[in-house]
């Protein structure tokens, strides 16, 4: 009745104590794609400055978003744990990144380039955001391979997946919902929405196509960034209804996840930036 998630090995290969993980490899692929796509598809509509600075710009934004994503996860999602396990802050191979924190890190980096080179920060962000959806999709594939960030329990959904890694949380759910106990005993884990694949499709493929199509023509400065913020926020809020809330946080007022709350300002900011860009034009 249900689909069993593939048993991927999260480690690609190991050489002595050094291991290459699929999740990290997804980040590497995303960065390579950003370099290629930026040079071949984005640079032609921009000035000579971007041709000279594209690599250092992307390196810096990638680093800024990684640092911001890690700090955002620590502060917003699991501060108590990391405050008691300081060294685990650096255990990035165990996962734990916040997209919203990564956005703040990227904005700070772009603000630095904006001030240093006297460029409009929205012009820089318009150049960058079409490169982002590929990385979002690749990251969600990494989550799927790692069998993490699964969706909510959905025993009545025909295409639910069994994620063996969810057993610990499933036991807690069965305590509250004893009627699910036979399913847990039969399959070893509760059936869940494959929300990683939902995010891969919406935030990776659909968002990429929207931004790519919209940015093919010359647009007012800031409009591309506004479209990205708006649609990412919409897609993230939608998918969060199927994604299992972080156990250490849960739902706010039994309704909203942290991801949904953080996405609301993105939607508002996206609308303001979008309409303001056309108003200025």
N, C-alpha and C positions, 0 to 999 in steps of 0.2 A: 504493500500500500504506500509506503514511504520510500524516499530515495536516501541511500546511505552516502554521506559525503566521501569523496575519494581520500584514501589514506596517503597523502603526500608527506614526503620527508621534508621538513622545513629547512634542512641543511642540504645544500647542493653538493658540496664536497668539503673535506677537511684535510689540512696538511699540518700534521702535528697538533699543536694547541689552537691553530687558527682555522676557523670554519667560515665558509661563505654561505650566508642564509638567503633564501628566496626573497624575503621581505626587503633586505638591504639591496639585493640585486634589482628589485623593482624600482627603487630610488635611482640606482645607477642608470637603468634603461630610460627612466623619465628624464634624467638630466641630459643624456645623449640625444634624446628626441628633441628636447628644448633647444639645444644647440643647433641641430639640423633644421628644425622647423623655423627657428628664428632667422637663420641665415638664408634659407632658401625661399621661405614663403612670407616672412614678415618684414625683412629688412628693406625690400624694394620700395615700400611706401614711406620710408623714414629717411632722415638726414644722414649725412656722412658720419656724424657723431656716433650713431648706433652701430655702424659698421666697425668703427674702431673700438668701441667699448662693450660690444655684445658679450664677449666671453667673461670679462671681469664683472660685468653687470649681472650675468646669470650666476656666476660662481658666488658672488656676494649675496644675491637674493636667496639662492639655494641654502647657503649657510645661515643667513638670517632667519629664514623660515623654519629650518631645522631647530635652531636654538629657541626661537619663539614657540614652536610647536611643543618642544619638550617642557619649557617653562610653563606654558599654558596648561599642559596636562597636569603638571605637578601642583600648580596653584588652584586650578578649577576642578579637577577631577579626583585627586588623591593626595591632598596636602598632608593629612594626618599620617598616612603611611610613610611618605618620603621624609617628613620631619622626624620620624623615629628611625628611619633607615637612610641616613644621609648619603652613604656610598652608592645606594641603588639609583640615585639620580643619574649616575653615569652608566648604568646598565641599559643602554639604549637598545641592545639586541633583544631584550625581553619585551620590547614594544612600549607603547605609552606615548602617543603623540596627539596633540590637539590641533585640528585644522584651523580653528579660530585663533589659537595662539600663533600658529604659523603665519596667518594673514597679518597679524600685528607685527611679527618679526620682519615680514617682507615689506610692509609699509614703512617701518623705521629705516630699513635699508634703502628703499627708494627715496625717502625723504632726505637721507644723507646725500645721495647722488644728485637730487634736485637742488639742494643748497650749494653743493660743491661746484656743480657745473652750470648752475643757473638755468635749469630745465624745469618745465612744468611737471609736477609729480604725476598729474593725471595723464600726461602724454607718455610718461615712462610706464605707468601702469597699463595704459592701452596697448602698449607694445608687449607687455609681459603676460597679461591674463589669457590670451589665446594659447599660450604654451602650457597652462596649468591643468586643464581637464585630463590630458593624457596621463599626467602624474597621479591625479586623483584616482583614475580608473586602475592604473597599475598598482597603486597602493592597496585598493580594495581586493584586487586579485591576490596580493600578498597576504592579506588578512584571511582570504578564503583558503589559500594553501596552508596557512598556519592553523586553520580551524579555530579561528577566534573572531570576536565581534559578531557572533551569530545573532539570528533574529529571535523574536519572541515565540513562545510555545504556541503551536497552531495545529492541534490534533485533527481538526476538521478540514484542513487545507490539503488537497490531493498531492501537491508537489512539495510538501514539507520535507526537510532533510534531517537526518539523524547525525548529530555532531557528537562523537564520543567524548570530546573534551568538555562538554556541558554537563557531565554527570553530577559534578559537585553541586551546581546550582539546581539541577533537576531534583535532587533529593530534598532540597529546601522547598521547592515548589510543590512536591508531592505531599509534604507535611501540611501545606495549606489547602491543597486540592487532592484529597485521597482518591478521587475517582480516576486520576491519571496514573495511579500506581500500576495497574495491569499493563499499560502501554510501556511504562519504564522497565518493568520486569521482562517484557517480551522483546524489546528492542535494545535495551541497555542504556538508552537515553531517550529523552522526549523529543518528538518531532518539532522542528522550528522553521521559521521562514529563513531562506538563504539570503538574508538582507545584504550581505557583502556583494552578492551578484546584482541585487537591485541598485545598489549604489554605483557599482561598476557601470551598469547600463545608463543610469540617469546622469550621474556626475562625470562619468568618463566619456561615454559615446554621445549621448544626446546633448550634453552641455558643450562638448567640443564642436558638434555640427552647428549648433546655434551660434556660437561665437565665431566660428570659421565663416559661416555664411554672412553674418552681420558685418564682419570686419573686412569683407572682400572689397567693399567700396569705401571711399573716403568718408569718414564720419566726424562729427564735432568732437573735439578733445574731451574726454571723460565719458562719452557715451558707451564705449565698449566696456569700460570698467563698470559702469552702472548696470549694463545688461548682465555681466558676469555675476556681480553681487546679488542682483535680484533673483536670477534663475538658480544660482547655487543655494541661496537661502530657501527658496520654494522647494527644490528637490530634497534638500536635507531635512526640512521639516516633515515632508511627506514620508521619506524613508524611515525616519525616527519612529513612526507609528508601528513599524514592523521590526525594528531593531531592539534587542534586549537592552534595557537601561543598565548603566553601570551599577553593579550591586552595592558599591559603597555610597552611592548617591540616590539611586532609585528615581521615582517620579516626584515632581513638585506638585503638591495638592492632588496627587493621584491622577495627574493629567499630562504634564509636560516633562520632557527630558531636558537635561542641561544643553544638549545639542540644539534642541528646538528654541530654547530661550536665547541662546547665543546667536541663532540665525535670524531672529526677528530684527535686530539692529542692522544686519547686513541687507535685508530686504528694504528697509526704510532708507538706508544710506544709498542703496542702488537706485531707488526711484528718484531721490533728491538729485543725485549726481547726473542721472540720465536726463531728466527734464531741465535741469539747470544748464546742461551742456547745449541743448537745442535752443534754450531761451537766450543764452549768450550769443549763439551764432546768429 
